[in-house]
Protein backbone atom coordinates (compact mmCIF):
# COMPACT_ATOMS: atom_id res chain seq x y z
CA UNK A 1 0.00 0.00 0.00
CA UNK A 2 2.08 2.88 -1.31
CA UNK A 3 -0.64 5.54 -1.16
CA UNK A 4 -2.62 6.46 1.95
CA UNK A 5 -4.58 9.41 0.61
CA UNK A 6 -8.33 8.81 0.90
CA UNK A 7 -7.79 5.39 2.47
CA UNK A 8 -9.59 4.61 5.75
CA UNK A 9 -7.81 3.27 8.84
CA UNK A 10 -9.36 1.86 12.01
CA UNK A 11 -7.11 2.22 15.07
CA UNK A 12 -7.88 0.70 18.48
CA UNK A 13 -6.31 2.26 21.55
CA UNK A 14 -6.28 5.53 19.62
CA UNK A 15 -6.63 7.70 22.71
CA UNK A 16 -2.91 7.88 23.41
CA UNK A 17 0.55 6.45 22.93
CA UNK A 18 1.27 4.63 19.68
CA UNK A 19 -2.39 4.78 18.59
CA UNK A 20 -2.55 8.56 18.80
CA UNK A 21 0.88 9.00 17.16
CA UNK A 22 -0.10 6.68 14.31
CA UNK A 23 -3.37 8.56 13.80
CA UNK A 24 -1.44 11.81 13.35
CA UNK A 25 1.01 10.29 10.88
CA UNK A 26 -1.72 8.67 8.78
CA UNK A 27 -3.75 11.89 8.81
CA UNK A 28 -0.69 13.76 7.53
CA UNK A 29 -0.74 11.37 4.58
CA UNK A 30 -4.41 12.06 3.85
CA UNK A 31 -5.81 8.89 5.43
CA UNK A 32 -9.29 9.10 6.97
CA UNK A 33 -9.58 7.68 10.47
CA UNK A 34 -11.94 5.69 12.68
CA UNK A 35 -10.56 6.09 16.19
CA UNK A 36 -11.49 3.46 18.78
CA UNK A 37 -10.89 3.64 22.53
CA UNK A 38 -12.60 2.90 25.82
CA UNK A 39 -11.83 6.39 27.18
CA UNK A 40 -14.04 9.18 25.88
CA UNK A 41 -11.73 12.01 27.06
CA UNK A 42 -8.73 10.34 25.42
CA UNK A 43 -10.63 9.89 22.16
CA UNK A 44 -11.74 13.51 22.21
CA UNK A 45 -8.16 14.67 22.78
CA UNK A 46 -6.82 12.71 19.79
CA UNK A 47 -9.68 13.83 17.57
CA UNK A 48 -9.16 17.47 18.57
CA UNK A 49 -5.49 17.26 17.64
CA UNK A 50 -6.55 16.14 14.15
CA UNK A 51 -9.22 18.81 13.64
CA UNK A 52 -7.12 20.79 11.17
CA UNK A 53 -5.79 17.75 9.28
CA UNK A 54 -8.39 17.92 6.51
CA UNK A 55 -9.35 14.25 6.82
CA UNK A 56 -12.59 12.70 8.06
CA UNK A 57 -12.28 11.50 11.64
CA UNK A 58 -14.89 9.43 13.46
CA UNK A 59 -14.65 8.38 17.13
CA UNK A 60 -16.01 5.15 18.54
CA UNK A 61 -16.32 4.55 22.28
CA UNK A 62 -15.84 0.78 22.34
CA UNK A 63 -14.81 -1.90 24.82
CA UNK A 64 -12.75 -4.16 22.55
CA UNK A 65 -13.20 -7.08 24.95
CA UNK A 66 -16.92 -7.10 24.12
CA UNK A 67 -17.76 -9.45 21.27
CA UNK A 68 -21.08 -7.72 20.72
CA UNK A 69 -19.58 -4.23 20.49
CA UNK A 70 -16.78 -5.37 18.19
CA UNK A 71 -19.19 -7.28 15.96
CA UNK A 72 -21.26 -4.12 15.50
CA UNK A 73 -18.30 -1.79 14.96
CA UNK A 74 -17.56 -2.48 11.25
CA UNK A 75 -21.07 -1.47 10.20
CA UNK A 76 -20.76 1.77 12.17
CA UNK A 77 -17.38 2.55 10.60
CA UNK A 78 -18.69 1.77 7.11
CA UNK A 79 -21.65 4.06 7.74
CA UNK A 80 -19.22 6.92 8.46
CA UNK A 81 -16.54 6.18 5.87
CA UNK A 82 -17.91 3.78 3.25
CA UNK A 83 -14.87 1.48 3.30
CA UNK A 84 -12.01 0.15 5.46
CA UNK A 85 -8.47 -0.31 4.12
CA UNK A 86 -6.32 -0.54 7.23
CA UNK A 87 -6.97 -2.13 10.62
CA UNK A 88 -4.56 -1.46 13.50
CA UNK A 89 -5.14 -3.61 16.58
CA UNK A 90 -3.08 -1.46 18.92
CA UNK A 91 -4.78 -1.48 22.33
CA UNK A 92 -2.89 -3.40 25.00
CA UNK A 93 -2.22 -3.69 28.73
CA UNK A 94 0.30 -5.31 31.08
CA UNK A 95 0.64 -6.08 34.79
CA UNK A 96 3.89 -6.68 36.68
CA UNK A 97 2.85 -9.82 38.55
CA UNK A 98 4.13 -13.34 39.01
CA UNK A 99 2.00 -16.24 37.83
CA UNK A 100 1.46 -17.24 41.47
CA UNK A 101 -0.14 -13.90 42.34
CA UNK A 102 -2.06 -13.46 39.07
CA UNK A 103 -5.77 -13.82 39.75
CA UNK A 104 -8.15 -15.23 37.16
CA UNK A 105 -9.66 -11.76 36.96
CA UNK A 106 -6.21 -10.45 35.96
CA UNK A 107 -5.95 -13.08 33.25
CA UNK A 108 -9.45 -12.37 31.98
CA UNK A 109 -8.77 -8.64 31.70
CA UNK A 110 -5.40 -8.99 29.99
CA UNK A 111 -6.44 -11.74 27.58
CA UNK A 112 -9.63 -9.79 26.88
CA UNK A 113 -7.68 -6.76 25.66
CA UNK A 114 -4.44 -8.24 24.32
CA UNK A 115 -5.88 -11.36 22.69
CA UNK A 116 -9.63 -11.26 22.22
CA UNK A 117 -9.59 -7.60 21.21
CA UNK A 118 -7.10 -8.40 18.44
CA UNK A 119 -8.97 -11.52 17.35
CA UNK A 120 -12.32 -9.72 17.28
CA UNK A 121 -10.80 -6.93 15.19
CA UNK A 122 -9.31 -9.32 12.65
CA UNK A 123 -12.45 -11.45 12.43
CA UNK A 124 -15.12 -8.79 12.24
CA UNK A 125 -13.28 -6.40 9.90
CA UNK A 126 -12.10 -9.04 7.44
CA UNK A 127 -15.14 -8.79 5.17
CA UNK A 128 -14.76 -5.01 4.91
CA UNK A 129 -11.06 -5.34 4.08
CA UNK A 130 -11.82 -7.95 1.42
CA UNK A 131 -14.51 -5.74 -0.09
CA UNK A 132 -12.05 -2.84 -0.36
CA UNK A 133 -9.89 -4.89 -2.73
CA UNK A 134 -6.69 -3.90 -0.92
CA UNK A 135 -6.06 -3.95 2.79
CA UNK A 136 -3.60 -4.25 5.63
CA UNK A 137 -3.87 -5.52 9.20
CA UNK A 138 -1.38 -4.38 11.84
CA UNK A 139 -1.31 -6.33 15.10
CA UNK A 140 0.70 -4.94 18.02
CA UNK A 141 2.65 -7.77 19.60
CA UNK A 142 5.81 -7.15 21.64
CA UNK A 143 9.39 -8.22 22.18
CA UNK A 144 7.76 -10.19 25.02
CA UNK A 145 6.51 -12.60 22.37
CA UNK A 146 10.10 -13.79 21.86
CA UNK A 147 10.92 -14.90 25.39
CA UNK A 148 9.25 -15.76 28.70
CA UNK A 149 9.88 -12.76 30.95
CA UNK A 150 9.45 -13.17 34.74
CA UNK A 151 6.58 -11.11 36.11
CA UNK A 152 4.97 -10.91 32.67
CA UNK A 153 3.32 -14.32 32.17
CA UNK A 154 0.00 -13.01 30.88
CA UNK A 155 1.61 -10.36 28.68
CA UNK A 156 4.09 -12.81 27.14
CA UNK A 157 1.41 -15.43 26.56
CA UNK A 158 -1.01 -13.05 24.85
CA UNK A 159 1.64 -11.30 22.76
CA UNK A 160 3.08 -14.63 21.58
CA UNK A 161 -0.44 -15.64 20.54
CA UNK A 162 -0.80 -12.40 18.56
CA UNK A 163 2.56 -13.06 16.86
CA UNK A 164 1.57 -16.51 15.64
CA UNK A 165 -1.94 -15.43 14.67
CA UNK A 166 -0.39 -12.70 12.53
CA UNK A 167 2.09 -15.06 10.88
CA UNK A 168 -0.62 -17.59 10.01
CA UNK A 169 -2.88 -14.86 8.66
CA UNK A 170 -0.01 -13.39 6.62
CA UNK A 171 0.37 -16.76 4.88
CA UNK A 172 -3.35 -16.94 4.15
CA UNK A 173 -4.20 -13.34 3.31
CA UNK A 174 -1.80 -12.82 0.40
CA UNK A 175 -4.26 -14.25 -2.09
CA UNK A 176 -6.81 -11.71 -0.85
CA UNK A 177 -4.38 -8.79 -1.33
CA UNK A 178 -4.40 -8.14 2.42
CA UNK A 179 -1.08 -7.62 4.18
CA UNK A 180 -0.56 -8.56 7.82
CA UNK A 181 2.19 -7.15 10.01
CA UNK A 182 3.13 -8.21 13.53
CA UNK A 183 4.80 -5.35 15.43
CA UNK A 184 7.34 -6.16 18.15
CA UNK A 185 8.42 -3.06 20.06
CA UNK A 186 10.72 -3.09 23.03
CA UNK A 187 10.28 -0.47 25.71
CA UNK A 188 8.12 2.48 24.64
CA UNK A 189 7.71 5.74 26.50
CA UNK A 190 3.93 5.49 26.88
CA UNK A 191 1.40 5.58 29.70
CA UNK A 192 0.75 1.83 29.38
CA UNK A 193 3.84 0.91 31.37
CA UNK A 194 2.58 3.06 34.24
CA UNK A 195 -0.13 0.43 34.72
CA UNK A 196 2.60 -1.87 36.04
CA UNK A 197 3.03 0.51 38.98
CA UNK A 198 -0.67 0.30 39.85
CA UNK A 199 -1.06 -3.44 39.23
CA UNK A 200 2.05 -5.05 40.65
CA UNK A 201 3.02 -7.51 43.35
CA UNK A 202 6.55 -6.05 43.32
CA UNK A 203 6.51 -2.25 43.29
CA UNK A 204 10.32 -2.10 43.40
CA UNK A 205 10.67 -4.21 40.24
CA UNK A 206 7.85 -2.35 38.50
CA UNK A 207 9.44 1.02 39.32
CA UNK A 208 12.81 -0.21 38.08
CA UNK A 209 11.27 -1.40 34.80
CA UNK A 210 9.47 1.92 34.38
CA UNK A 211 12.68 3.86 34.92
CA UNK A 212 14.53 1.68 32.39
CA UNK A 213 11.78 2.24 29.82
CA UNK A 214 12.05 5.99 30.27
CA UNK A 215 15.82 5.83 29.68
CA UNK A 216 16.06 3.40 26.76
CA UNK A 217 12.54 3.32 25.35
CA UNK A 218 11.64 4.60 21.89
CA UNK A 219 8.97 7.25 21.39
CA UNK A 220 5.45 6.43 20.18
CA UNK A 221 6.18 8.57 17.13
CA UNK A 222 9.11 6.33 16.21
CA UNK A 223 6.96 3.21 16.49
CA UNK A 224 4.28 4.87 14.36
CA UNK A 225 6.83 5.73 11.66
CA UNK A 226 7.99 2.12 11.53
CA UNK A 227 4.39 0.89 11.26
CA UNK A 228 3.65 3.19 8.32
CA UNK A 229 6.75 1.90 6.52
CA UNK A 230 5.76 -1.69 7.28
CA UNK A 231 2.36 -1.12 5.66
CA UNK A 232 4.03 0.42 2.62
CA UNK A 233 6.40 -2.55 2.27
CA UNK A 234 3.84 -5.21 3.27
CA UNK A 235 6.23 -6.56 5.89
CA UNK A 236 5.43 -9.68 7.88
CA UNK A 237 6.97 -8.36 11.10
CA UNK A 238 9.02 -5.50 12.47
CA UNK A 239 11.16 -5.24 15.61
CA UNK A 240 11.29 -1.72 17.04
CA UNK A 241 14.08 -0.71 19.40
CA UNK A 242 17.52 -2.16 20.06
CA UNK A 243 16.21 -4.07 23.07
CA UNK A 244 13.67 -5.91 20.90
CA UNK A 245 16.32 -6.88 18.37
CA UNK A 246 18.75 -7.99 21.08
CA UNK A 247 16.19 -10.09 22.95
CA UNK A 248 15.09 -11.77 19.72
CA UNK A 249 18.69 -12.64 18.80
CA UNK A 250 19.51 -13.90 22.31
CA UNK A 251 16.52 -16.23 22.23
CA UNK A 252 17.54 -17.55 18.81
CA UNK A 253 21.21 -18.08 19.76
CA UNK A 254 20.72 -19.25 23.38
CA UNK A 255 17.13 -20.53 23.65
CA UNK A 256 17.69 -22.22 27.02
CA UNK A 257 20.52 -20.03 28.28
CA UNK A 258 18.50 -16.84 28.10
CA UNK A 259 15.75 -18.43 30.21
CA UNK A 260 18.31 -19.56 32.78
CA UNK A 261 19.59 -16.00 32.96
CA UNK A 262 16.06 -14.67 33.46
CA UNK A 263 15.47 -17.25 36.21
CA UNK A 264 18.46 -15.82 38.10
CA UNK A 265 17.13 -12.31 37.59
CA UNK A 266 13.73 -13.37 38.92
TADAKA-V193253 format. One record per pair of residues at least 24 apart in sequence whose C-alpha atoms are under 7 Angstrom apart, sorted by the first residue. I is the first residue (numbers start at 1). J is the second residue. D is the distance in Angstrom with one decimal. If there is no record, write none. Layout:
i->(I & I)
j->(J & J)
d->(D & D)
//
This chain:
i->(1 & 1 & 2 & 4 & 4 & 4 & 5 & 5 & 5 & 6 & 6 & 6 & 7 & 7 & 7 & 8 & 8 & 8 & 8 & 8 & 8 & 9 & 9 & 9 & 9 & 9 & 9 & 10 & 10 & 10 & 10 & 10 & 11 & 11 & 11 & 11 & 11 & 11 & 12 & 12 & 12 & 12 & 12 & 12 & 13 & 13 & 13 & 14 & 15 & 15 & 15 & 15 & 16 & 17 & 17 & 17 & 18 & 18 & 18 & 18 & 19 & 20 & 21 & 21 & 21 & 22 & 24 & 27 & 27 & 28 & 30 & 31 & 32 & 32 & 33 & 33 & 34 & 34 & 34 & 35 & 35 & 36 & 36 & 36 & 37 & 37 & 38 & 38 & 64 & 64 & 65 & 65 & 65 & 65 & 67 & 70 & 70 & 71 & 74 & 74 & 83 & 83 & 84 & 84 & 84 & 85 & 85 & 85 & 85 & 85 & 86 & 86 & 86 & 87 & 87 & 87 & 88 & 88 & 88 & 89 & 89 & 89 & 89 & 89 & 90 & 90 & 93 & 94 & 94 & 94 & 95 & 95 & 95 & 95 & 95 & 96 & 96 & 96 & 96 & 96 & 96 & 96 & 97 & 97 & 97 & 97 & 98 & 98 & 98 & 98 & 99 & 107 & 110 & 111 & 114 & 114 & 115 & 115 & 130 & 133 & 134 & 134 & 135 & 135 & 135 & 136 & 136 & 136 & 136 & 137 & 137 & 137 & 138 & 138 & 138 & 139 & 139 & 139 & 139 & 140 & 140 & 140 & 141 & 141 & 141 & 142 & 142 & 142 & 142 & 143 & 143 & 143 & 143 & 146 & 146 & 147 & 149 & 150 & 150 & 170 & 179 & 180 & 181 & 181 & 181 & 182 & 182 & 182 & 183 & 183 & 183 & 184 & 184 & 184 & 184 & 185 & 185 & 185 & 185 & 186 & 186 & 186 & 186 & 187 & 187 & 187 & 188 & 188 & 188 & 188 & 188 & 189 & 189 & 189 & 189 & 189 & 189 & 190)
j->(231 & 232 & 232 & 29 & 30 & 31 & 29 & 30 & 31 & 30 & 31 & 32 & 31 & 32 & 85 & 32 & 33 & 83 & 84 & 85 & 86 & 33 & 34 & 84 & 85 & 86 & 87 & 34 & 35 & 86 & 87 & 88 & 35 & 36 & 87 & 88 & 89 & 90 & 36 & 37 & 88 & 89 & 90 & 91 & 37 & 90 & 91 & 43 & 39 & 42 & 43 & 46 & 42 & 190 & 191 & 220 & 220 & 221 & 223 & 224 & 90 & 46 & 220 & 221 & 224 & 224 & 50 & 53 & 55 & 53 & 55 & 55 & 56 & 57 & 57 & 58 & 58 & 59 & 77 & 59 & 60 & 60 & 61 & 62 & 61 & 62 & 62 & 63 & 113 & 117 & 112 & 113 & 116 & 117 & 120 & 120 & 121 & 124 & 124 & 125 & 128 & 132 & 128 & 129 & 132 & 129 & 132 & 134 & 135 & 136 & 135 & 136 & 137 & 136 & 137 & 138 & 137 & 138 & 139 & 118 & 121 & 138 & 139 & 140 & 139 & 140 & 192 & 155 & 195 & 196 & 152 & 195 & 196 & 199 & 200 & 151 & 152 & 196 & 199 & 200 & 201 & 206 & 151 & 152 & 200 & 201 & 150 & 151 & 152 & 153 & 153 & 154 & 154 & 158 & 158 & 159 & 158 & 162 & 176 & 177 & 177 & 178 & 177 & 178 & 179 & 178 & 179 & 180 & 231 & 179 & 180 & 181 & 180 & 181 & 182 & 166 & 181 & 182 & 183 & 182 & 183 & 184 & 182 & 183 & 184 & 183 & 184 & 185 & 186 & 184 & 185 & 186 & 244 & 248 & 251 & 251 & 262 & 262 & 266 & 236 & 234 & 236 & 235 & 236 & 237 & 236 & 237 & 238 & 237 & 238 & 239 & 238 & 239 & 240 & 244 & 239 & 240 & 241 & 244 & 240 & 241 & 243 & 244 & 213 & 217 & 218 & 213 & 217 & 218 & 219 & 220 & 213 & 214 & 217 & 218 & 219 & 220 & 220)
d->(6.2 & 4.8 & 5.0 & 5.9 & 6.2 & 5.3 & 5.9 & 4.2 & 5.0 & 5.9 & 5.2 & 6.2 & 5.0 & 6.0 & 6.0 & 4.7 & 5.6 & 6.6 & 5.1 & 5.3 & 6.3 & 5.0 & 6.1 & 6.2 & 6.0 & 4.4 & 5.8 & 4.7 & 6.1 & 6.2 & 4.9 & 6.0 & 5.3 & 5.9 & 6.2 & 4.7 & 6.3 & 6.7 & 4.6 & 5.8 & 6.4 & 5.5 & 5.3 & 5.4 & 4.9 & 5.6 & 4.1 & 6.7 & 7.0 & 4.3 & 4.6 & 5.8 & 6.6 & 5.3 & 6.9 & 5.6 & 4.6 & 6.8 & 6.7 & 6.1 & 6.3 & 6.0 & 6.1 & 5.3 & 6.0 & 4.7 & 6.7 & 6.2 & 6.4 & 6.7 & 6.2 & 6.6 & 5.0 & 6.0 & 4.8 & 6.3 & 4.8 & 5.9 & 6.6 & 4.8 & 6.0 & 4.8 & 6.1 & 6.2 & 5.5 & 5.7 & 5.2 & 5.4 & 6.5 & 4.9 & 4.9 & 5.6 & 6.1 & 5.2 & 6.7 & 6.3 & 6.9 & 5.7 & 6.8 & 6.0 & 6.7 & 6.3 & 5.9 & 5.7 & 6.5 & 5.6 & 6.3 & 6.4 & 4.6 & 6.5 & 5.6 & 4.9 & 5.9 & 6.4 & 4.8 & 6.1 & 5.9 & 4.6 & 6.1 & 5.5 & 6.7 & 6.1 & 4.9 & 6.2 & 6.4 & 5.2 & 6.3 & 5.7 & 6.8 & 6.5 & 6.8 & 6.5 & 4.8 & 5.4 & 6.1 & 5.2 & 5.9 & 5.0 & 6.4 & 4.7 & 6.8 & 6.1 & 4.6 & 6.4 & 5.3 & 5.3 & 6.8 & 4.4 & 6.8 & 7.0 & 6.1 & 6.4 & 6.8 & 6.2 & 5.9 & 7.0 & 5.6 & 6.6 & 6.7 & 6.9 & 5.4 & 5.9 & 6.6 & 4.5 & 6.3 & 5.1 & 4.4 & 5.7 & 6.7 & 6.1 & 4.7 & 6.3 & 5.9 & 4.9 & 6.2 & 6.9 & 6.2 & 5.1 & 6.2 & 6.1 & 4.9 & 6.8 & 6.1 & 5.3 & 5.2 & 6.5 & 3.9 & 5.1 & 6.5 & 5.0 & 5.7 & 5.4 & 5.0 & 5.8 & 6.9 & 6.6 & 6.9 & 6.9 & 6.0 & 6.7 & 5.5 & 6.1 & 5.8 & 4.6 & 5.0 & 6.3 & 4.5 & 6.6 & 5.7 & 5.2 & 6.4 & 6.0 & 4.7 & 6.0 & 6.9 & 5.7 & 4.4 & 6.2 & 6.0 & 6.2 & 5.5 & 5.6 & 4.6 & 5.1 & 4.4 & 6.5 & 6.4 & 4.6 & 4.9 & 5.8 & 6.5 & 6.3 & 5.8 & 5.5 & 6.2 & 5.5 & 6.7 & 6.9)
//
